[in-house]
């Protein structure tokens, strides 16, 4: 009998922390990232594999600073008269992600 009430109490205590909303928020962020990467013509699994292989190397701080300054700016040109065409220049989702994650930054620098 005590085991049943203990289990019931454990289940009720898990309802105090809003795990559902936390998982939903994290899931939406991940799905958005996956869609951006797919739209750029890349593959998420391939990027993860490359980051594991090439992400171990260190990048010289002066070069890293110069590289980040060069790729930081993005420009979007919309042409509404031609089938809602949009030209985007600058950092794509992979490069933007690399600015915050060292392993991805090392990969992007080596492959650029």
C-alpha distances in whole Angstrom, upper triangle without the diagonal:
4,5,5,7,9,10,11,13,15,16,17,19,21,22,24,26,29,28,30,33,33,33,35,38,38,38,41,43,43,44,47,48,47,50,52,52,53,55,57,58,56,52,49,48,52,52,49,50,54,52,50,54,56,54,54,58,59,61,64,63,66,66,63,64,67,65,62,65,67,64,62,64,64,66,65,68,67,70,69,72,72,68,66,67,65,67,64,66,64,61,59,55,55,57,55,52,54,55,52,51,53,52,53,56,57,57,59,62,62,62,65
4,5,5,6,9,10,11,12,14,15,16,19,21,22,24,27,26,28,31,31,31,34,36,36,37,40,41,41,42,45,46,46,48,51,51,52,54,56,57,54,51,48,47,51,50,47,49,52,50,48,52,54,52,52,55,56,58,61,60,64,64,60,61,64,62,60,63,64,62,60,62,62,64,63,67,66,69,68,71,71,68,65,66,64,65,63,64,62,59,57,53,53,55,53,50,52,53,49,48,50,50,51,54,55,55,57,59,60,60,63
4,6,5,6,9,10,11,12,14,15,17,19,21,23,25,24,26,29,29,29,31,34,34,34,37,39,38,40,42,43,43,45,48,48,48,51,53,53,51,48,45,44,47,47,44,45,49,47,45,48,51,48,49,52,53,56,58,58,61,61,57,59,62,60,57,60,62,59,57,59,59,61,61,64,64,66,65,69,68,65,63,63,61,62,60,61,60,56,54,50,50,52,51,47,49,50,47,46,48,47,48,51,52,52,54,56,57,57,59
4,5,5,6,9,10,11,12,14,16,17,19,22,24,23,24,28,28,28,30,33,33,33,36,38,37,38,41,42,42,44,47,47,48,50,52,53,50,47,44,43,47,47,44,46,49,47,46,49,51,49,50,53,54,56,59,59,62,61,58,59,62,60,57,60,62,59,57,59,58,61,60,63,62,65,64,67,66,63,61,61,60,61,59,61,59,56,53,49,50,52,50,47,49,50,47,46,48,47,48,51,53,52,54,57,57,57,60
4,5,5,6,9,10,11,12,14,16,17,20,22,22,24,27,27,27,30,32,32,33,36,37,37,39,41,42,43,45,47,48,48,51,52,53,51,48,45,44,48,48,45,47,50,48,46,50,52,50,50,54,54,56,59,58,61,61,58,59,61,60,57,59,61,58,56,58,58,60,59,62,62,64,63,67,66,63,61,61,60,61,59,60,59,55,53,49,50,52,50,47,49,50,46,46,48,47,48,51,53,53,54,57,58,58,60
4,5,5,6,9,10,11,13,15,16,18,21,20,22,25,25,26,28,30,30,31,34,35,35,37,40,40,41,43,45,45,46,49,50,51,49,46,43,42,46,45,42,44,47,45,43,47,49,46,47,50,51,53,56,55,58,58,54,56,59,57,54,57,59,56,54,56,56,58,58,61,60,63,62,66,65,62,60,60,58,59,57,58,56,53,51,47,47,50,48,44,46,47,44,43,45,44,46,48,50,50,51,54,55,55,57
4,5,5,6,9,10,11,13,15,17,19,18,20,23,23,23,25,28,28,28,31,33,33,34,37,38,38,40,42,43,43,46,48,48,46,43,40,39,43,42,39,41,44,42,41,45,47,44,45,48,49,52,54,53,57,56,53,54,57,55,52,55,57,54,52,54,53,56,55,58,58,60,59,63,62,59,57,57,55,57,54,56,54,51,48,45,45,47,45,42,44,45,42,41,43,42,43,46,48,47,49,52,53,53,55
4,5,5,6,9,10,11,13,16,18,18,19,22,23,23,25,27,28,28,31,33,33,34,37,38,38,40,42,43,44,46,48,49,47,44,41,40,44,44,41,43,46,44,43,46,48,46,47,50,51,53,56,55,58,57,54,55,58,56,53,55,57,54,52,54,53,55,55,57,57,59,59,62,61,58,56,56,55,56,54,56,54,51,49,45,45,48,46,43,45,46,42,42,44,44,44,47,49,49,50,53,54,54,56
4,5,5,6,9,10,11,14,16,17,19,21,22,22,25,27,27,28,31,32,33,34,36,38,38,40,42,43,44,46,48,49,47,44,41,41,44,43,41,43,46,43,42,46,48,45,46,49,50,52,54,53,56,56,52,53,56,54,51,54,56,53,51,53,52,55,54,57,56,59,58,62,61,58,56,57,55,56,54,55,53,50,48,44,45,47,45,42,44,45,41,41,43,43,44,46,48,48,49,52,53,53,55
4,5,5,6,9,10,12,15,14,16,19,19,20,22,24,24,25,28,29,29,31,34,34,35,37,39,40,41,43,45,46,44,41,37,37,41,40,37,39,42,40,39,42,44,42,42,46,46,48,51,50,53,53,49,50,53,51,48,51,53,50,48,50,49,52,51,54,54,57,56,60,59,56,54,54,52,53,51,52,50,47,45,41,42,44,42,39,41,41,38,37,40,39,40,43,44,44,46,49,50,50,52
4,5,5,7,10,11,13,12,14,17,17,18,20,22,22,23,26,27,28,29,31,33,33,35,37,38,39,41,43,44,42,39,36,36,39,39,36,38,41,39,38,42,44,41,42,46,46,48,51,50,53,53,49,50,53,50,48,50,52,49,47,49,48,50,49,52,52,55,54,57,56,53,51,52,50,51,49,51,49,46,43,40,40,43,40,38,40,41,37,37,39,39,40,42,44,44,45,48,49,49,51
4,5,5,7,10,12,13,14,17,18,18,20,22,23,24,26,28,29,30,32,34,34,36,38,39,40,42,44,45,43,41,38,38,41,41,38,41,43,41,40,44,46,43,44,47,48,49,52,51,54,53,50,50,53,51,48,51,52,49,47,49,48,50,50,53,52,55,54,57,57,54,51,52,50,52,49,51,50,46,44,41,42,44,41,38,41,42,38,38,41,41,41,44,46,45,47,49,51,51,52
4,5,5,8,11,11,14,16,16,17,20,21,22,23,26,27,28,29,31,33,33,35,37,38,39,41,43,44,42,40,37,37,40,39,36,39,42,39,39,42,44,41,42,45,45,47,49,48,51,51,47,48,51,49,46,48,50,47,45,47,47,49,48,51,51,54,53,57,56,54,51,51,50,51,48,50,48,45,43,39,40,42,39,36,39,39,36,35,38,38,39,41,43,43,45,47,49,49,50
4,5,6,8,8,11,13,13,14,16,18,18,20,22,24,24,26,28,29,30,32,34,35,36,38,39,41,39,36,33,33,37,36,33,36,38,36,35,39,40,38,39,42,42,44,47,45,48,48,44,45,48,46,43,45,47,44,42,44,44,46,45,48,48,51,50,54,53,50,48,48,46,47,45,46,45,41,39,36,36,38,36,33,36,36,33,32,35,35,36,38,40,40,41,44,45,45,47
4,5,7,8,9,11,12,14,15,17,18,19,21,23,24,25,27,29,30,31,33,35,36,37,39,41,39,37,34,34,38,37,34,37,40,37,37,41,42,39,41,44,44,45,48,46,49,49,45,46,48,47,43,46,47,44,42,44,43,45,44,47,47,49,49,52,52,49,46,47,45,46,44,46,45,41,39,36,37,39,36,34,36,37,33,33,36,37,37,39,41,41,42,45,47,46,48
4,6,9,11,12,13,15,16,17,19,20,22,23,25,26,28,29,31,32,34,35,37,38,40,42,40,38,35,35,39,37,35,38,40,38,37,41,42,39,40,43,43,45,47,45,48,48,44,44,47,46,42,45,47,44,41,43,42,45,44,47,47,50,49,52,52,50,47,47,45,47,44,46,44,41,39,36,37,39,36,33,36,36,33,33,36,36,37,39,41,41,42,45,46,47,48
4,6,9,9,9,11,14,14,15,17,19,20,21,23,25,26,27,29,31,32,33,35,37,38,37,34,31,32,35,34,31,34,36,34,34,38,39,36,37,40,40,41,43,42,44,44,41,41,44,42,39,41,43,40,38,39,39,41,41,44,44,47,46,50,50,47,44,45,42,43,41,42,41,38,36,32,33,35,32,30,32,32,29,29,32,33,33,35,37,38,38,41,43,43,44
4,5,6,6,9,10,11,13,14,16,17,19,20,22,23,25,26,28,29,31,32,34,36,34,32,29,30,33,32,30,33,35,33,33,37,38,35,36,39,39,40,43,41,44,43,40,40,42,41,37,39,41,38,36,37,37,39,38,41,41,44,43,46,46,43,41,41,39,40,38,40,38,35,33,30,31,33,30,28,31,31,28,28,31,32,32,34,36,36,37,40,41,41,42
4,6,5,6,8,10,11,12,14,16,16,18,20,21,22,24,26,27,28,30,32,33,31,29,26,27,30,29,27,30,32,30,30,34,35,32,34,37,37,38,41,40,42,42,38,39,41,39,36,38,40,37,35,36,36,38,37,40,40,43,42,46,45,43,40,40,38,39,37,38,37,34,32,28,29,31,29,26,29,29,26,26,29,29,29,32,34,34,34,37,39,39,40
4,5,5,6,9,10,10,12,14,15,16,18,20,21,22,24,26,27,28,30,32,30,28,25,26,30,29,27,30,32,30,31,34,35,33,35,38,38,39,42,41,43,43,39,39,42,39,36,39,40,37,35,36,35,37,36,39,38,41,40,43,43,40,37,38,36,38,35,37,36,33,31,27,29,31,28,26,29,30,27,27,30,30,30,32,35,34,35,38,39,39,40
4,5,5,6,9,10,11,12,14,15,16,18,20,21,23,24,26,27,29,31,29,28,25,26,30,28,27,30,32,30,31,34,35,32,34,37,37,38,40,39,41,41,37,37,39,37,34,36,38,34,32,33,32,34,33,36,35,38,37,41,40,38,35,36,34,35,33,35,34,31,29,25,27,29,26,24,27,28,25,25,29,29,28,31,34,33,33,36,38,38,38
4,5,5,6,8,10,11,12,14,16,17,18,20,22,23,24,26,28,29,28,26,23,24,27,26,24,27,29,27,27,31,32,29,31,34,34,35,37,36,38,38,34,34,37,35,31,34,35,32,30,31,31,33,32,35,35,38,38,41,41,38,35,36,34,35,32,34,32,29,27,23,25,27,24,22,24,25,22,22,26,26,25,28,30,30,30,33,35,35,36
4,6,5,6,9,10,10,12,14,15,16,18,20,21,22,24,26,27,26,23,20,21,25,24,22,25,27,25,26,29,30,28,30,33,33,34,37,36,39,38,34,35,37,35,32,34,35,32,30,32,31,33,32,35,35,38,37,41,40,37,35,35,33,34,31,33,32,29,26,22,24,26,24,21,24,25,22,22,25,25,24,27,30,29,29,33,34,33,35
4,6,5,6,9,10,10,12,14,15,16,18,20,21,22,24,26,25,23,20,22,25,24,23,26,28,26,27,31,31,29,32,34,35,35,38,37,39,38,34,35,37,35,32,34,35,31,30,31,29,31,30,33,32,35,34,38,37,34,32,32,30,31,29,31,30,27,25,21,23,25,23,21,24,25,23,23,26,26,25,28,30,30,30,33,35,34,35
4,5,5,6,9,10,11,13,14,16,17,19,20,21,23,25,24,23,20,22,25,23,22,25,27,25,26,30,30,27,30,32,32,33,35,34,36,35,32,32,34,32,28,31,32,28,26,27,26,28,27,30,30,33,33,36,36,33,30,30,28,29,27,29,28,25,23,19,21,23,20,18,22,22,20,20,24,24,23,25,28,28,28,31,33,32,32
4,6,5,6,9,10,11,12,14,16,17,18,20,21,23,22,20,17,18,22,20,18,22,24,21,22,26,26,24,26,29,29,30,33,32,34,33,29,30,32,30,27,29,30,27,25,27,26,28,27,31,31,34,34,37,36,34,31,31,29,29,27,28,27,23,21,17,19,21,18,16,19,20,17,17,21,21,20,22,25,25,25,28,30,29,30
4,5,5,6,9,10,10,12,14,15,16,18,20,21,20,18,15,17,20,19,18,21,23,22,23,26,27,25,27,30,31,31,34,34,36,34,31,32,34,31,28,31,31,28,26,28,26,28,27,30,30,33,32,36,35,32,29,29,27,28,26,28,27,24,21,17,19,21,19,17,20,22,19,19,23,22,21,24,26,25,25,28,30,29,30
4,5,5,6,9,10,10,12,14,15,16,18,20,19,18,16,18,21,20,19,23,24,23,24,28,28,26,29,31,32,32,35,33,35,34,30,31,33,30,27,29,30,26,25,25,24,25,24,27,26,29,29,32,31,29,26,26,24,25,23,25,25,22,19,16,18,20,18,16,20,21,19,20,23,23,21,24,27,25,25,28,30,29,29
4,6,5,6,9,10,11,12,14,15,17,19,18,17,14,17,19,17,17,21,22,20,22,25,25,23,26,28,28,28,31,30,32,30,27,27,29,26,23,26,26,23,21,22,21,23,22,25,25,28,29,32,31,29,26,26,23,24,21,23,22,19,16,13,15,17,14,13,16,17,15,16,20,20,18,20,23,22,22,25,27,26,26
4,5,5,6,9,10,11,12,14,15,17,15,14,11,13,16,14,14,17,19,17,19,22,22,21,24,26,27,27,30,29,32,30,26,27,29,26,24,26,27,23,22,23,22,24,24,27,27,30,30,33,32,29,27,26,24,24,22,23,22,19,16,12,13,16,15,12,15,17,15,15,19,18,16,19,22,20,20,24,25,24,25
4,5,5,6,9,10,10,12,14,16,15,13,11,14,16,15,15,19,20,19,21,24,24,23,26,28,29,30,33,32,34,32,29,30,31,28,26,28,28,24,23,24,22,24,23,25,25,28,28,31,29,27,24,24,22,23,21,23,22,19,16,13,14,18,16,14,18,20,18,18,22,21,19,21,24,22,22,25,27,25,26
4,5,5,6,9,10,10,12,15,14,14,12,15,17,16,16,20,21,20,22,25,25,23,26,28,29,28,31,30,32,30,27,28,29,26,23,25,25,21,20,21,19,20,19,22,22,24,24,28,27,24,22,21,19,20,18,20,19,17,13,10,13,15,14,12,16,18,17,17,21,21,18,20,23,21,20,24,26,24,24
4,5,5,6,9,10,11,13,12,11,9,12,14,12,13,17,17,16,18,21,21,19,23,24,25,25,28,27,29,27,23,25,26,22,20,23,23,19,18,19,17,20,19,22,22,25,26,29,28,26,23,22,19,20,17,18,17,14,11,8,9,12,11,9,13,14,14,14,17,17,14,16,19,18,17,20,22,20,21
4,5,5,6,9,10,11,10,8,7,10,12,11,12,15,16,16,18,20,21,20,23,25,26,26,29,29,31,29,26,27,28,24,23,25,25,21,21,22,20,22,21,23,24,26,27,30,28,25,23,22,20,20,18,20,19,16,13,9,10,14,13,12,15,17,17,16,19,18,15,18,20,18,17,21,22,20,21
4,5,5,6,9,10,10,10,9,13,15,14,15,18,19,19,21,23,23,23,26,28,29,28,32,31,33,30,27,28,29,25,24,26,25,21,21,21,19,20,19,21,21,23,23,26,24,22,20,19,17,18,16,18,18,16,12,10,12,15,14,13,17,19,19,19,22,21,18,20,23,20,19,23,24,22,22
4,5,5,6,9,9,10,10,14,15,13,15,18,18,17,20,22,22,21,25,26,27,26,29,28,29,27,24,25,25,22,20,22,21,17,17,17,15,16,15,18,18,21,22,25,23,21,19,17,15,15,13,15,14,12,8,6,9,12,11,11,14,16,16,17,20,19,16,17,20,18,16,20,22,19,19
4,5,5,7,6,7,7,10,11,9,12,14,14,14,17,19,19,18,22,23,24,24,27,27,28,25,23,24,24,21,19,22,21,17,18,18,16,18,17,20,21,23,24,27,25,23,21,19,17,17,14,15,15,12,8,6,7,10,11,10,12,15,16,15,18,17,13,15,18,15,14,18,19,16,17
4,5,5,5,6,7,11,11,11,13,16,16,17,19,21,21,21,25,26,27,27,30,30,31,29,26,28,28,24,23,25,24,20,21,21,19,20,19,21,21,23,24,26,24,22,20,19,17,17,15,17,17,15,11,10,10,14,14,14,16,19,20,19,21,20,17,19,21,18,17,20,21,18,19
4,5,7,9,11,14,15,14,17,19,19,19,22,24,23,23,27,28,29,28,31,31,32,29,26,28,27,24,23,24,23,19,20,19,16,17,16,17,17,19,20,23,20,18,17,15,13,13,12,14,15,14,10,9,11,14,14,15,17,19,20,21,23,22,18,20,22,20,18,21,22,19,19
4,6,9,11,14,13,12,15,17,17,17,21,21,20,21,24,25,26,25,28,28,28,25,23,25,24,20,20,21,20,16,17,17,14,15,15,17,17,19,21,23,21,20,18,15,13,12,11,12,12,11,7,7,8,11,12,13,15,17,19,19,21,20,16,17,19,17,14,18,19,16,16
4,7,10,13,11,12,15,16,16,17,20,21,20,21,24,25,27,26,29,30,30,27,25,27,26,22,22,24,22,19,20,20,18,19,18,20,20,22,23,25,22,21,20,17,16,15,14,15,15,14,10,10,10,13,15,15,17,19,21,20,22,20,17,19,20,17,15,19,19,16,16
4,7,9,8,8,11,12,12,13,16,17,17,17,21,22,24,23,27,27,28,25,23,25,25,21,21,23,22,18,20,21,19,20,20,22,23,25,26,29,26,25,23,21,19,18,16,17,16,14,11,10,9,12,14,13,14,17,19,18,19,17,14,16,17,14,13,16,17,14,15
4,6,5,6,9,10,11,12,14,16,16,17,20,22,24,24,27,28,30,27,25,27,27,23,23,26,24,21,22,23,22,24,23,25,26,28,29,32,29,27,26,24,22,21,19,20,19,17,13,12,10,14,15,14,15,18,19,17,19,17,14,17,18,14,14,18,18,15,17
4,5,5,6,9,10,11,12,14,15,15,18,20,22,23,26,27,29,26,24,26,26,23,22,25,24,21,22,23,22,24,24,27,27,30,31,33,31,29,27,26,24,23,21,21,20,17,14,11,9,13,14,12,13,17,17,15,17,14,12,15,16,14,14,18,18,16,18
4,5,5,6,9,10,11,13,14,14,17,20,22,23,27,28,30,27,25,28,28,25,24,28,27,24,25,26,25,28,28,30,31,33,34,37,34,32,31,29,27,26,24,24,23,20,17,15,13,16,17,15,15,19,19,16,18,15,13,16,17,14,15,19,18,16,19
4,5,5,6,9,10,11,12,13,16,18,21,21,25,26,28,25,23,26,27,23,23,26,25,22,24,25,24,27,27,29,31,33,34,37,34,32,31,29,27,25,23,23,22,19,16,14,12,15,17,15,15,18,19,16,17,14,12,15,15,12,13,16,15,13,16
4,5,5,6,9,10,10,10,14,16,18,18,22,23,25,22,20,23,23,20,19,23,22,19,20,22,21,24,25,27,29,31,33,36,33,32,30,28,25,24,21,21,19,16,14,12,9,11,13,11,11,15,15,13,14,11,8,12,12,9,10,13,13,11,14
4,6,5,6,9,10,10,13,15,17,19,22,23,26,23,21,24,25,21,21,24,24,21,22,24,24,27,27,30,32,34,36,39,36,35,33,31,28,27,24,24,22,18,16,14,11,14,15,12,12,15,15,12,13,10,8,12,12,10,12,15,15,14,17
4,5,5,6,9,9,12,14,17,19,23,24,27,24,22,25,26,23,23,26,26,23,24,27,26,29,30,33,34,37,38,41,38,37,35,33,31,29,27,26,24,21,19,17,14,16,18,15,14,18,18,15,15,11,10,14,13,10,13,16,14,14,17
4,5,5,6,7,10,12,15,16,20,21,23,21,19,22,23,19,20,23,23,20,22,25,24,27,28,31,33,35,37,40,37,36,34,32,29,27,25,24,22,19,17,16,12,14,16,14,12,16,17,13,13,9,8,11,10,7,9,12,11,10,13
4,5,5,5,8,10,12,14,18,19,21,19,17,20,21,18,18,21,21,19,20,23,23,26,28,31,33,35,37,40,38,37,35,32,30,28,25,24,21,18,16,15,11,12,14,12,10,13,13,10,9,6,5,9,8,6,9,11,11,11,14
4,6,6,7,10,13,15,19,21,23,21,19,22,24,21,21,25,25,22,24,27,27,30,31,35,36,39,41,44,41,40,38,36,33,31,28,27,25,21,20,18,15,16,18,15,13,16,16,12,11,7,9,12,10,9,12,14,13,14,17
4,6,7,9,12,15,18,20,23,21,19,23,24,21,21,25,25,23,25,28,28,31,32,35,37,40,42,45,42,41,39,37,34,32,29,28,25,22,21,20,16,17,20,17,15,18,18,14,13,9,10,12,10,8,12,13,11,12,16
4,6,6,10,11,15,17,19,17,15,19,20,17,18,22,21,20,22,25,25,29,30,33,35,38,40,43,41,40,38,35,32,30,27,25,23,20,19,18,14,15,17,15,12,15,16,13,11,7,8,9,7,5,9,10,8,9,12
4,6,8,10,14,15,18,16,14,17,19,16,16,20,20,19,20,23,24,28,29,33,35,38,40,43,41,40,38,35,32,30,27,25,22,19,19,17,14,14,16,13,10,13,13,10,7,4,6,7,5,5,9,10,9,11,14
4,7,10,13,15,18,17,15,18,20,18,19,22,23,21,23,26,27,31,33,36,39,41,44,46,44,44,41,39,36,34,30,29,25,22,22,21,17,17,19,16,13,16,15,12,9,6,9,10,7,9,12,12,11,14,16
4,7,10,12,15,13,12,16,18,16,17,20,21,20,22,25,27,30,32,36,38,41,44,46,44,44,42,39,36,33,30,28,24,22,22,21,18,17,19,17,14,15,16,13,9,8,10,10,6,8,11,10,9,12,15
4,7,9,12,11,10,13,15,14,15,18,19,19,20,24,26,29,32,35,38,41,43,46,44,44,42,39,36,33,30,27,24,21,22,22,18,17,18,17,13,14,15,12,9,9,11,9,7,10,12,10,10,14,15
4,6,9,7,6,10,11,10,12,15,15,16,17,21,23,26,29,32,35,38,41,44,42,42,40,37,34,31,27,25,21,19,20,20,17,15,17,16,12,13,14,13,9,10,11,8,6,10,11,8,9,13,13
4,6,5,6,9,10,10,12,14,15,17,18,21,24,27,31,34,37,40,43,45,44,44,42,39,35,32,29,26,22,21,23,23,20,18,19,19,15,15,16,15,12,14,15,12,10,13,14,11,12,15,15
4,5,5,6,9,10,10,12,14,15,16,20,23,26,29,32,36,39,42,44,43,44,41,38,34,32,28,25,22,20,22,22,20,17,18,18,15,13,14,15,12,14,15,12,11,15,15,12,14,17,17
4,5,5,6,9,10,11,12,15,15,19,22,25,28,31,35,38,41,43,42,43,40,37,34,31,27,24,21,20,22,23,21,18,19,20,16,15,17,17,15,17,18,14,14,17,16,13,15,18,17
4,5,5,6,8,10,11,12,14,17,20,23,26,29,33,35,38,41,40,40,38,35,31,28,25,22,18,17,20,21,19,15,17,18,14,13,16,16,14,15,15,12,11,14,13,9,12,14,13
4,6,5,6,9,10,11,12,15,18,21,25,28,31,34,37,40,38,39,36,33,30,27,23,20,17,15,17,18,16,13,14,14,11,10,12,12,10,13,12,9,9,12,11,8,11,14,13
4,6,5,6,9,10,10,14,17,20,24,27,30,33,36,39,38,39,36,33,29,27,23,20,17,15,18,19,17,14,14,16,13,10,13,14,13,16,15,11,13,15,14,12,15,17,15
4,6,5,6,9,10,13,16,19,22,25,29,32,35,37,36,37,34,32,28,25,22,18,15,14,18,19,18,14,15,17,14,12,15,17,15,18,16,13,14,16,14,11,14,16,14
4,5,5,6,8,11,14,17,20,23,27,30,33,35,34,34,32,29,25,22,19,16,12,11,14,16,14,11,12,14,11,10,13,14,13,15,13,10,11,13,10,8,11,13,10
4,5,5,6,9,12,16,19,22,25,28,31,34,33,33,31,28,24,22,18,15,12,10,13,14,13,9,10,12,9,7,10,12,12,14,13,9,12,14,11,10,14,15,12
4,6,5,8,11,14,18,21,24,28,30,33,32,33,30,28,24,21,18,15,11,11,15,16,16,12,12,15,13,10,13,16,16,18,16,13,15,17,14,13,17,17,15
4,6,7,10,13,16,19,23,25,28,31,30,31,28,25,22,19,16,12,9,9,13,15,15,11,12,15,13,12,15,17,17,19,17,13,15,17,13,12,15,16,12
4,6,8,11,14,17,20,23,26,29,28,28,26,23,19,16,13,10,6,6,9,12,11,8,9,12,11,9,13,15,15,17,14,12,14,15,11,11,14,14,11
4,7,10,13,17,20,23,26,29,28,28,25,23,19,17,13,11,8,7,10,12,12,9,8,11,11,8,12,14,15,18,15,13,16,17,13,14,17,17,15
4,7,10,13,17,20,23,26,25,26,23,20,17,14,11,9,6,7,10,13,14,11,10,14,14,12,15,18,19,21,18,16,19,20,16,16,20,19,16
4,7,10,13,17,19,22,22,22,19,17,13,11,7,6,4,6,8,11,13,11,10,14,15,13,16,19,21,22,19,17,20,20,17,18,21,20,17
4,7,10,13,16,19,18,19,16,14,10,8,6,5,6,9,11,14,16,14,13,17,18,17,20,22,24,26,22,21,24,23,20,21,24,22,19
4,6,10,12,15,15,16,13,11,7,6,4,6,9,11,11,14,17,16,15,18,20,19,22,24,26,27,24,23,26,25,22,23,26,24,21
4,7,10,12,12,13,11,9,6,5,6,8,11,14,14,17,20,19,19,22,24,23,26,28,30,31,27,26,29,28,25,26,29,26,24
4,6,9,9,10,7,6,4,6,9,11,15,17,16,19,22,22,21,24,26,26,28,30,32,33,29,29,32,31,27,29,31,29,27
4,6,6,8,6,5,6,8,11,14,17,20,19,22,25,25,24,27,29,29,31,33,36,36,32,32,35,33,30,32,34,31,29
4,5,6,4,6,8,11,14,17,20,22,22,23,27,27,26,29,31,31,33,35,38,38,34,34,37,36,32,34,37,34,32
4,6,6,8,11,13,17,19,23,25,24,26,29,30,29,32,34,34,36,38,41,41,37,37,40,38,35,37,39,36,34
4,6,6,9,12,15,18,22,24,23,25,28,28,28,31,33,33,35,37,39,39,36,36,38,36,33,35,37,34,32
4,5,9,12,15,19,22,24,22,24,27,28,27,30,32,33,35,36,39,38,35,35,38,36,33,35,37,34,32
4,7,10,13,16,20,21,20,21,24,25,24,27,29,30,31,33,36,36,32,33,35,34,31,33,35,32,30
4,7,10,13,17,18,17,19,22,23,22,25,27,27,30,31,34,34,30,30,33,31,28,30,32,29,27
4,6,10,13,15,14,16,19,19,19,21,24,24,26,28,30,30,27,27,29,28,24,27,29,26,24
4,7,10,12,12,15,17,17,17,20,22,22,25,26,28,28,25,24,27,25,22,24,26,23,21
4,7,9,8,11,14,13,13,17,18,18,21,23,25,25,21,21,24,22,19,21,23,21,18
4,7,8,12,13,12,13,16,17,17,20,22,23,24,20,19,22,20,17,18,21,18,16
4,6,10,11,9,10,13,14,13,16,18,20,20,17,16,18,18,14,15,18,16,13
4,7,8,5,6,9,10,10,13,15,16,17,14,12,15,15,11,13,16,14,12
4,6,5,6,9,10,11,13,15,17,17,13,13,16,14,11,14,16,14,13
4,6,5,6,9,10,12,12,15,15,11,12,15,14,11,15,17,15,14
4,5,5,6,9,11,10,12,12,8,9,12,10,8,11,13,12,12
4,5,5,6,9,10,11,12,8,8,11,10,7,9,12,11,10
4,5,5,7,9,12,13,10,9,13,13,10,12,15,15,14
4,5,6,6,9,10,7,8,12,11,10,13,15,15,15
4,5,5,7,7,5,4,8,8,7,9,12,12,12
4,6,7,10,8,6,10,11,10,11,14,15,14
4,7,9,8,8,11,13,12,13,16,17,17
4,6,6,6,9,10,11,12,14,16,16
4,5,5,6,9,10,10,12,14,15
4,5,5,6,9,10,11,13,14
4,5,5,6,9,10,11,12
4,5,5,6,9,10,10
4,6,5,6,9,10
4,6,5,6,9
4,5,5,6
4,6,5
4,6
4
